[in-house]
Amino acid sequence: MASEREQTSYGSNPFINPMVFWQNYMSKWIEVNRGSCDNAIKVGEYWFKIFLDPWLRGVRAEQKETARVE
């Protein structure tokens, strides 16, 4: 194990502390970005299902009717 002196010198190192801060900041930003992208995908799927499905069902029904007529 490291001695107490090594632990305190590591904790007070002015170059290490900002690096840890930025590493934590960037990892949290990546998590937030990933979550917002997942939510945007879910919202897009929801809206496509609401607006595109009825239209596609109508197009498919028309295609079936024209296939029956021919």
Secondary structure, DSSP 8 states (H G I E B T S, - for coil): ---HHHHHHHHT-TTHHHHHHHHHHHHHHHHHHHHHHHHHHHHHHHHHHHHHHHHHHHHHHHHHHHHHH-
